[in-house]
Amino acid sequence: MSSVGGSKSVEVFRAEGVGKTFPGVRALDDVNLTLNSGQIHGLVGHNGAGKSTLVKILAGVLEPSEGTLIVNGQERKLRSAVDGLRQGIGVLFQEPSLCPNLTVAENIWLEDTALATNFSGLDKRKLHREAENALSRIGASIPLSVKVVTLSIADQQLVALARILRLKPVALVLDEPTAPLSGPEIERVMELAERLRSEGVAILYISHRLAEVTRLCDEITILREGKRVATVSAKQASVRSLIKLMVGREISTSERLPLPAPQSGEEPVLEAIDWQRLGDRIVPDLQVRPGEVLGILGLPGSGREKMIQSLFGLSKWADIKTLRINGQNVARRSTTMHRLGVGMMPADRHAEGVFALMSIQDNMAIGSRRRSWSLRDFASERSVSNKFVEQLKIKLTSLNTAIRFLSGGNQQKVMLGRMLGAKMSVVVMDEPSQGIDVTSREQLYETIHELAKRRTAFIVGSSDVEELVNFSTRIWVIHGNRFVSEFREPYGIAQLVAAATGVYEEELQRI
């Protein structure tokens, strides 16, 4: 093993034969992973490869269905995130779990409260000093008395990292630490990772940005479809070789459902003209025609989510000079868009999509264009709801059942039924298969195909390459908060992955 700072690198963590099964899904299958002190180990794989599941197991958030976790030479069972911290496993998740209305200092010492057995023994003045020292260690200068909610995303990441490092973990997992960052902020994170490596910390570095991984890491493990494909030396790896290991195969045309195609000469149902940010044109003019399915591919932090939200005026990601629906200029407001037949299904189904305590029928009917619920026609609502339950093959016992009792896939179908009941000509979806099982996912793809054949247009955002290849008539790729390229059939999975991970246009031709 290599030496770090004059001391020999030793194994601090090992996962042996780790597997995880969810209902209908084999998320991880016989995965091995070793972390050594003073080394940075990369973990890559495209969406659905099993990275998030493995991270949650390492953190103690999930228990493996089988396999062994060994920390400092001893077998351990991690039954909670607090248990993981006790064993020295620190995880910086993609979205830092901070308390927004507490101060920076209060957030940094929250773990002491979680790990303490006697709350009265906590020395708050000492912890305040330790919080300052923890920030200083990572080169951050953030006022301890300000509330976290006032901080930038980059500073929130640093507070979360300082909180973890103050507990002196033997292994540190950095899960997409640079996804929401850009430019100097990315360099700052990478310099910090290198400094921690020099101090002997074992680091697992997870990123979609493959150039970062090859530059920063000592070894790289590649996951595909829940299995470890290979572990390679970073010195011998290239972005191109990693992409080939991540993808593994191309999807043949025969595996896809027949793709719908817009009829030639048809006028667009939706146009967004002249996208600009700070005077810079960042996206081409968008035009979507009846029956077309436009895929928007973008990894976490790429700007894909904000691009989709900006169509409805829900994000200031870009200014759009002209927005037209069926040739009519309209304001960027979600209510106006909805009234004119453009509906949105957000990525966060639970927080922004479904009304958990309301019935399935109410969730479908709430999208209909009516001025007052006092004028509801319950018989008509039930008839329309039954129609879409049958058309979308929604599994339920009764329309009166609260939607929270449905599976994720069936909840998505109810939301789609809401769009159809309101006679939407364009349905905008972000991460439509997030949190649903394989069977429901395939049914959703089939539904999109069928509706496209009936001239409903779709804009579908996703971080899953193979998902978009399944049903898109063309695919836009977003990376670094701007448009990268447009792809049409026949699709090359490797080229799409490369574009989404920031490989330059001239390099795409060689993959």
Secondary structure as GFF3:
##gff-version 3
##sequence-region A 1 511
A	DSSP	beta_strand	3	4	.	.	.	ID=ss1
A	DSSP	beta_strand	7	8	.	.	.	ID=ss2
A	DSSP	beta_strand	11	22	.	.	.	ID=ss3
A	DSSP	beta_strand	25	36	.	.	.	ID=ss4
A	DSSP	beta_strand	40	44	.	.	.	ID=ss5
A	DSSP	alpha_helix	51	59	.	.	.	ID=ss6
A	DSSP	beta_strand	66	71	.	.	.	ID=ss7
A	DSSP	beta_strand	74	76	.	.	.	ID=ss8
A	DSSP	alpha_helix	81	86	.	.	.	ID=ss9
A	DSSP	beta_strand	89	92	.	.	.	ID=ss10
A	DSSP	alpha_helix	104	108	.	.	.	ID=ss11
A	DSSP	alpha_helix	110	115	.	.	.	ID=ss12
A	DSSP	three_ten_helix	119	121	.	.	.	ID=ss13
A	DSSP	alpha_helix	124	137	.	.	.	ID=ss14
A	DSSP	three_ten_helix	148	150	.	.	.	ID=ss15
A	DSSP	alpha_helix	153	165	.	.	.	ID=ss16
A	DSSP	beta_strand	171	175	.	.	.	ID=ss17
A	DSSP	alpha_helix	184	198	.	.	.	ID=ss18
A	DSSP	beta_strand	202	206	.	.	.	ID=ss19
A	DSSP	alpha_helix	210	216	.	.	.	ID=ss20
A	DSSP	beta_strand	219	224	.	.	.	ID=ss21
A	DSSP	beta_strand	227	233	.	.	.	ID=ss22
A	DSSP	three_ten_helix	234	236	.	.	.	ID=ss23
A	DSSP	alpha_helix	239	247	.	.	.	ID=ss24
A	DSSP	three_ten_helix	253	255	.	.	.	ID=ss25
A	DSSP	beta_strand	270	277	.	.	.	ID=ss26
A	DSSP	beta_strand	280	283	.	.	.	ID=ss27
A	DSSP	beta_strand	286	288	.	.	.	ID=ss28
A	DSSP	beta_strand	293	297	.	.	.	ID=ss29
A	DSSP	alpha_helix	304	311	.	.	.	ID=ss30
A	DSSP	beta_strand	319	325	.	.	.	ID=ss31
A	DSSP	beta_strand	328	329	.	.	.	ID=ss32
A	DSSP	alpha_helix	334	339	.	.	.	ID=ss33
A	DSSP	beta_strand	342	345	.	.	.	ID=ss34
A	DSSP	pi_helix	349	353	.	.	.	ID=ss35
A	DSSP	alpha_helix	360	365	.	.	.	ID=ss36
A	DSSP	three_ten_helix	373	375	.	.	.	ID=ss37
A	DSSP	alpha_helix	378	391	.	.	.	ID=ss38
A	DSSP	three_ten_helix	403	405	.	.	.	ID=ss39
A	DSSP	alpha_helix	408	421	.	.	.	ID=ss40
A	DSSP	beta_strand	426	430	.	.	.	ID=ss41
A	DSSP	alpha_helix	438	453	.	.	.	ID=ss42
A	DSSP	beta_strand	457	462	.	.	.	ID=ss43
A	DSSP	alpha_helix	465	471	.	.	.	ID=ss44
A	DSSP	beta_strand	474	479	.	.	.	ID=ss45
A	DSSP	beta_strand	482	487	.	.	.	ID=ss46
A	DSSP	alpha_helix	493	500	.	.	.	ID=ss47
A	DSSP	alpha_helix	505	508	.	.	.	ID=ss48
###
